[in-house]
Amino acid sequence: MMGAGLITPPVGLCVYTVASVAKDAPLEEVFKGALPFLIAILFVTFLITLYPQIALFLPGLMENDRLFSCSSDLSSQLFNGRPLRSFKKR
């Protein structure tokens, strides 16, 4: 939503920057050019609100360790089935 705030008035920092660089383009024309991007941002926000699984798909893969697992019994090979012990303070 920050992207939407940067291309809409009254803040519209990105739009004002483009308008100051392109001296021959009026501010209204630059805002009209940013309108498709605003529509896309709002559409994606609406879509993720309806279906949060879209945004949670990759984090779900990492949580279930399917993405980074080398072998199914790697932890048992490394630690012989025992949990890691913490270091003792001296």
N, C-alpha and C positions, 0 to 999 in steps of 0.2 A: 504494500500500500504506500510505501514511501515513494516508489516510482510514480504513482499516481499524483502524489502531492507535489512532486517536482515538475510536473508538466501541466498542472491546472492552476488557475488564478486563485487566490491572490498571491501565493508564493511563486510558483512557476519558474523557479530559478533556471532550469535548463532552457526553457522557452525564451526567457529574457536574455540569456547568454547568446542563444542562436540569433535572436533579433538584433543584438548589438553587434555581432560579428557580420551578419549579412545586412548591411545598411540599406540596401534597396528593397528588402522584404518588409512589408508592414507587419506589425505585431499580430494583427488579426489573422493574417495568412499563416503565420508560424503556429498560432494556436489551432487553426484548422488542420494544419499538417500533423500536429500532435494528437489529434482526435482519434485516429485509428489505433494508436498505441494505448490510449486511455481505455478505449473499448476492449482491447485485448486484455489489459490488466484486470479490468472489472470482470470480464468473462472468466478468466482463469481463477480469480478469487472466488467467484460464485461456484465454479465447478469444483474447486477444492473444498469449499464449504459443504456442498452436497455430498461429495464422495471423498472423504479424507484418506481413503485407502490409496489414492493416487500419490499423495505426498508422503505416505508412510510405508510405501512398498520397499524402497531401498534400505531405510533404517531397520525395517523388519527383517530383511535378509541378513544384515550385519548382527542383529540381536540374536537371531537363531544360529549364527555362526555357520551358515551354509556358504557364505561368500568367501570366507577366508580359511576354511578348514582344509588341512592337508590330508589327514586320514581320520577315520572315525575313532581309532583308539590311540591317538597321538598322546593325549594327556596320561593315559595309563602306561604308555611306554616310557614317558619321561619321568613320571613321579611314582611309578609302581602302584598306582591306585591310591596313594596316600595324598592327603592335601598338603599344600606347601606349609612349611613351618616358618614362623617369623624369627628374625634374628634376635638373639638375646643381647640385652644391653650389658656392657661391662662396668 
